[in-house]
Structures are given as C-alpha cells and as structure tokens.
Amino acid sequence: MIEPQAAPQTGGRILLVEDDAIVAQIYQIALTRQGFEVIVAQDGEAGLRGAMESSPKLVFLDIRLPKLDGIEVLRRLKQHAATRAIPVVMLTNYDDPELIRASRELGAKDYIVKVNTDPTELPLIATRWITEGA
C-alpha cells in the first residue's frame, strides 16, 4: 500500500483501489491537491483491508485488480456492516454495459470510465458522493 500524501485534510479520507502505480499516483496527486487524504491499495484484498482499517469517506474502485476483482470487492464491501455505507465509485477502463449494470446493482454510486475522465475531475466527483452520503 502507498502511504497517504500529506495535504490539508479538508476533504476527508479516500481509498483508491488501483493496481497501476502510475495511474494511482496521478489520481492521488489530483485528490491531495484538493485537500483529500488518499490511501492507495494495489489489489482487491488490500482494498478490502484498507476499507476496514481506514474508514474512508469514499472508495474509488478499479475493476481489473490482482487477487480480487473490483466487482467482488464491491460485493464484499456492501455485505459487511462496517463498510456498507461507504460510497463506492467504480473507476475503470471497462465501458461494458454488463459491468455497469452489475456495479449499480451491487450498490456503486457511480461508474466512471478513466479514458473519458480528466483526473482533475476526481475531487468534484468525490465531493459529490461524500456530501450525498453524509
């Protein structure tokens, strides 16, 4: 797991579950610049542990991950009482209607396709779902 970067903690803690270290760093920078504390998990199992241990206000979750895929991580997050209420936004390159449907049915708040999203938009997306989940 990558340690959280220091930033003013005005936006809250976000768990970013992303296996591509370069992509994770880009997203982490975009979020920390806007006052979020970001914890990065590089596989599905680490993502589940991170959600349990760090009590994030939001999870950005990739689908293609080592150890456990994002759909299974989402399923487990929504089944566990301690993580059920955490808003989850899928952040993936799979623009697949079946995955979108499955994610929504399991409780994902949003489904963002990486190639269609500028990293600087992530703080706005996070703020929206953190605010609505409060």
SEBA-971916 format. One record per residue (C-alpha): residue number from 0; chain; x, y, z. Coordinates in pm, 1 decimal. Each point is the difference from the previous one (the first is absolute). Layout:
seq=NUM, mol=A, px=X, py=Y, pz=Z
...
# end
This chain:
seq=0, mol=A, px=0.0, py=0.0, pz=0.0
seq=1, mol=A, px=122.5, py=351.1, pz=-81.2
seq=2, mol=A, px=3.7, py=232.1, pz=299.1
seq=3, mol=A, px=-236.6, py=297.0, pz=-2.4
seq=4, mol=A, px=153.0, py=322.1, pz=-126.0
seq=5, mol=A, px=-0.2, py=294.6, pz=236.5
seq=6, mol=A, px=-267.3, py=254.3, pz=-84.6
seq=7, mol=A, px=-244.2, py=217.0, pz=185.5
seq=8, mol=A, px=-266.1, py=-245.8, pz=110.0
seq=9, mol=A, px=-301.8, py=204.6, pz=-95.5
seq=10, mol=A, px=-157.1, py=-246.6, pz=-240.8
seq=11, mol=A, px=24.1, py=-318.5, pz=203.8
seq=12, mol=A, px=166.0, py=-335.8, pz=-51.4
seq=13, mol=A, px=-35.5, py=-181.8, pz=-331.7
seq=14, mol=A, px=101.0, py=-355.8, pz=-76.7
seq=15, mol=A, px=121.1, py=-42.6, pz=-357.3
seq=16, mol=A, px=15.7, py=-364.6, pz=-109.5
seq=17, mol=A, px=214.4, py=5.8, pz=-313.9
seq=18, mol=A, px=266.1, py=-247.9, pz=-111.6
seq=19, mol=A, px=179.9, py=228.9, pz=-247.1
seq=20, mol=A, px=250.0, py=193.7, pz=214.3
seq=21, mol=A, px=35.3, py=288.0, pz=-247.9
seq=22, mol=A, px=-376.4, py=45.9, pz=-36.4
seq=23, mol=A, px=-38.3, py=-22.3, pz=378.7
seq=24, mol=A, px=263.4, py=269.3, pz=49.0
seq=25, mol=A, px=-169.5, py=234.0, pz=-251.4
seq=26, mol=A, px=-336.7, py=-44.2, pz=172.8
seq=27, mol=A, px=155.6, py=33.7, pz=344.1
seq=28, mol=A, px=163.5, py=330.0, pz=-95.1
seq=29, mol=A, px=-323.3, py=137.4, pz=-147.1
seq=30, mol=A, px=-190.2, py=-86.3, pz=317.5
seq=31, mol=A, px=260.5, py=111.4, pz=255.4
seq=32, mol=A, px=32.6, py=336.2, pz=-172.7
seq=33, mol=A, px=-365.9, py=55.0, pz=85.2
seq=34, mol=A, px=42.3, py=-91.7, pz=366.2
seq=35, mol=A, px=-79.1, py=-371.2, pz=2.2
seq=36, mol=A, px=206.5, py=-256.1, pz=184.5
seq=37, mol=A, px=50.3, py=-290.4, pz=-241.7
seq=38, mol=A, px=85.2, py=-356.7, pz=88.2
seq=39, mol=A, px=89.4, py=-224.0, pz=-293.4
seq=40, mol=A, px=-52.9, py=-375.4, pz=-11.3
seq=41, mol=A, px=147.3, py=-186.2, pz=-296.6
seq=42, mol=A, px=-214.3, py=-313.4, pz=6.6
seq=43, mol=A, px=-347.9, py=-106.7, pz=102.8
seq=44, mol=A, px=99.7, py=-162.7, pz=328.2
seq=45, mol=A, px=196.8, py=309.9, pz=106.4
seq=46, mol=A, px=-301.5, py=208.5, pz=-99.5
seq=47, mol=A, px=-228.0, py=-195.3, pz=232.6
seq=48, mol=A, px=249.6, py=28.6, pz=284.4
seq=49, mol=A, px=44.9, py=370.6, pz=-69.4
seq=50, mol=A, px=-373.6, py=61.7, pz=15.5
seq=51, mol=A, px=-27.7, py=-182.3, pz=332.6
seq=52, mol=A, px=308.1, py=157.2, pz=158.9
seq=53, mol=A, px=-16.6, py=359.6, pz=-122.4
seq=54, mol=A, px=-374.9, py=77.7, pz=-2.8
seq=55, mol=A, px=11.2, py=205.3, pz=-321.4
seq=56, mol=A, px=-275.0, py=243.4, pz=-93.5
seq=57, mol=A, px=11.5, py=-135.4, pz=-359.2
seq=58, mol=A, px=152.9, py=-284.0, pz=-200.1
seq=59, mol=A, px=111.9, py=35.7, pz=-361.8
seq=60, mol=A, px=13.7, py=-360.0, pz=-124.8
seq=61, mol=A, px=152.7, py=-143.5, pz=-316.1
seq=62, mol=A, px=-147.4, py=-319.8, pz=-144.1
seq=63, mol=A, px=304.4, py=-181.3, pz=-132.9
seq=64, mol=A, px=208.2, py=-66.9, pz=310.7
seq=65, mol=A, px=234.1, py=-272.6, pz=123.5
seq=66, mol=A, px=-123.6, py=-247.7, pz=263.8
seq=67, mol=A, px=-366.7, py=116.5, pz=0.7
seq=68, mol=A, px=-167.6, py=187.8, pz=-283.1
seq=69, mol=A, px=-184.6, py=322.8, pz=67.8
seq=70, mol=A, px=-344.9, py=-154.3, pz=-36.3
seq=71, mol=A, px=78.8, py=-250.7, pz=275.9
seq=72, mol=A, px=153.0, py=274.4, pz=216.3
seq=73, mol=A, px=-316.9, py=207.5, pz=-46.1
seq=74, mol=A, px=-217.9, py=-299.9, pz=88.4
seq=75, mol=A, px=194.9, py=-61.7, pz=321.5
seq=76, mol=A, px=6.3, py=368.1, pz=97.4
seq=77, mol=A, px=-377.9, py=19.4, pz=-31.7
seq=78, mol=A, px=-51.5, py=-324.5, pz=195.7
seq=79, mol=A, px=202.4, py=107.5, pz=302.8
seq=80, mol=A, px=-169.4, py=223.3, pz=258.1
seq=81, mol=A, px=315.7, py=205.8, pz=61.8
seq=82, mol=A, px=43.1, py=94.3, pz=-367.4
seq=83, mol=A, px=-352.4, py=-19.6, pz=-141.3
seq=84, mol=A, px=-69.7, py=375.0, pz=23.6
seq=85, mol=A, px=327.7, py=113.8, pz=-159.6
seq=86, mol=A, px=-73.6, py=143.9, pz=-345.1
seq=87, mol=A, px=181.7, py=-191.9, pz=-273.8
seq=88, mol=A, px=74.2, py=145.0, pz=-342.8
seq=89, mol=A, px=123.2, py=-242.7, pz=-261.8
seq=90, mol=A, px=296.9, py=150.1, pz=-187.1
seq=91, mol=A, px=95.9, py=-226.2, pz=-287.8
seq=92, mol=A, px=74.7, py=-20.8, pz=-370.7
seq=93, mol=A, px=-270.7, py=-260.5, pz=-58.2
seq=94, mol=A, px=-287.5, py=175.3, pz=-175.3
seq=95, mol=A, px=-211.0, py=-315.3, pz=7.8
seq=96, mol=A, px=-378.7, py=25.3, pz=54.0
seq=97, mol=A, px=-3.7, py=-329.5, pz=192.5
seq=98, mol=A, px=269.8, py=118.4, pz=242.9
seq=99, mol=A, px=-177.1, py=334.3, pz=40.0
seq=100, mol=A, px=-326.4, py=-180.8, pz=78.8
seq=101, mol=A, px=166.2, py=-241.1, pz=243.8
seq=102, mol=A, px=180.2, py=285.6, pz=176.6
seq=103, mol=A, px=-319.6, py=199.9, pz=42.2
seq=104, mol=A, px=-194.1, py=-303.3, pz=122.5
seq=105, mol=A, px=267.5, py=-65.8, pz=261.7
seq=106, mol=A, px=-22.6, py=357.8, pz=124.4
seq=107, mol=A, px=263.2, py=204.6, pz=-183.1
seq=108, mol=A, px=-95.4, py=367.9, pz=4.0
seq=109, mol=A, px=161.8, py=73.8, pz=-335.2
seq=110, mol=A, px=191.9, py=-167.2, pz=-281.8
seq=111, mol=A, px=278.4, py=210.9, pz=-149.1
seq=112, mol=A, px=194.2, py=-101.6, pz=-311.6
seq=113, mol=A, px=361.4, py=114.0, pz=44.5
seq=114, mol=A, px=67.7, py=91.5, pz=-362.1
seq=115, mol=A, px=-303.1, py=231.5, pz=1.9
seq=116, mol=A, px=96.3, py=172.8, pz=324.8
seq=117, mol=A, px=264.2, py=259.7, pz=76.4
seq=118, mol=A, px=173.9, py=-75.4, pz=332.5
seq=119, mol=A, px=-75.2, py=356.3, pz=112.5
seq=120, mol=A, px=-371.3, py=-95.7, pz=-0.6
seq=121, mol=A, px=46.8, py=-258.9, pz=276.2
seq=122, mol=A, px=-15.3, py=249.2, pz=290.4
seq=123, mol=A, px=-338.0, py=125.1, pz=-125.9
seq=124, mol=A, px=-129.2, py=-353.6, pz=-38.2
seq=125, mol=A, px=127.0, py=-88.7, pz=348.3
seq=126, mol=A, px=-154.2, py=308.5, pz=156.9
seq=127, mol=A, px=-334.5, py=-74.2, pz=-162.7
seq=128, mol=A, px=-26.4, py=-352.5, pz=135.4
seq=129, mol=A, px=149.9, py=78.9, pz=341.5
seq=130, mol=A, px=-251.2, py=282.5, pz=39.9
seq=131, mol=A, px=-295.0, py=-212.4, pz=-115.1
seq=132, mol=A, px=109.1, py=-286.3, pz=224.1
seq=133, mol=A, px=24.5, py=219.9, pz=310.3
# end
